[in-house]
């Protein structure tokens, strides 16, 4: 159980900050500035940015998988399939959360079927844009193992 917790913390440190930052920014815009009421189209870039952030997180998780787990020439294809699938799933669950929030708290986040479908499409598009960028950067299919051992504190000794 301790290894699982260590891996989870390592993944959150590596890339979990991105989706957390988007959610916090969303909350600030929504609750702090009433941004979605004042500027309704603000919803569009936020769903796109959310897709990019969650795809970055899932891609970083994929890169932490051991190198010998699959053939190198198929690794980038498997990463694309996993990241797109998980990003789409995250977009669906975000919309479930909006639906639940609307029903329980009357937030009015969902404006109808077209709005919901556009939000999900933008989330997936954000994930695809991240993957295009990662492919051009040459990081798609790469391996970046997590460091699971604790480093001694610099002042220890």
N, C-alpha and C positions, 0 to 999 in steps of 0.2 A: 504494500500500500504506500509505503514511503517513497518508492521509486516512481510510482504513478504521480504522486504529489510533486515530486521534484521535476519530472518531465512537464507537468502542467504549468508549474511556475516558470520553467525555462521557456516554454512556448509563449506564455503571456508576456514575459519580459522581451522576448525576441520580436513579436509582432502583434500581440494582443492589445497593445497600446493604440493601434490604428482604429479598430472598430470602437473601442472605448472612447477615444477622442471624438469620433463622429457622433456617437450617442450623446456625449456630454455637450457638444456643440449644438446638436439638435435640441436638447433640453434647454440650453441657454437661449437659442433663437425662439423656441416655442413659448417657454414660460417666462423667461427674462425680458425678452423684447417684443413678445406677441408678433413675431416676424411672419408667421404663416397666415395670420389674419390680415396684416398690413400689406404683405407682398405674397399673395398666393402662389405665384410661379416659383418661389423659393423652394418649394417641395421638389421640383424637378432636379436641380443640381444636388440636392441633399440625398436623394435616392441613388443618383449616379455615384456620388462620393461614397455612400455607404457600400455600394457594390464593389468599388475599388478597394476600400478598406478591408472588407471581409475576404475578398479574393486574395489580397496580400497576406492576410493571416493564414488562410488555408494553404496557400502556396508555401509559406514559411514552415507550416506544419509538415507538408509533404516533403520538403527539403530535409527535414530532420529524420526521415525514415532511413534505415541503414542502406548503404550503397549496394550491397549484394542481394537485396530483396527482390529486384527484378532486373532484367537485361537492360543495360545502359541505353541501347537504341530505342527502347520502348518507354523509358522513364518519362520523357517529356510529354508523350501522348497520354500516358496514365495521369500525369499531373494535370494536363488540360481537362481531361474527363472528370477527374475528382474535383478540381477547383470550380469548374462551371456547374457541376451538379450540386456541390455544397453551397455555392453562392446562390443558386436558384432556390435551394431549400431555405437558406437564410432569408431570402426576400419573401418567400411565402410565409415563413414564421413571423417576420416583421409585420406583414399584413394581418396575420392572425392577432398579433398584439394590438395593432391599431383597432381592429374590429372589437376586441375585448374591451379596450379602453373606451371606445365609443359607447358600447352597451353599458358598461359599469359606471363610467364617470361622465358620459355625455360630451366627450372631447371634440367630436366632429372631425376627426382626422380623415375619415374616408368620405369622399364626396360622391361615391357611386361606383358602379362596376368599371366604367372606363378609367376612372382615376386609379382604382386598385390595380387593374391590369397594366396601366402605364407605369405605375410605381414598381411593379414586379419586373416589367421589361427593362426599366432603367437600372434596377439593381443588377440584373443579369448583364446588361450592356456594360455597366461599370466593371464587372468581373472580366468580361471579354477584353475590354480596353486595357485592364491591368495585364492580362496574359499577353496581349500584343506587345505592350511595352516590355514585359519581362523577356519575351522571345527576342526582341531587338537588342536588348541589353545583354543577352546571352546567359541569363540566369535560369531560364526554364529548364527543368530536368536536372538541375544541379543538386548536389548533396552538401548540406551544411549541418553536420551532427551537432546535437546539443552537448554542451559540456556539463556533465552530471556530477562532477566532483566539486566540492567546495574549495575555493581558493583560500589559503590562510589570509587573515587580515594583515594588511601591510605593517601595522604596528605590533603585531604579535611576534614574539620571538624571544 
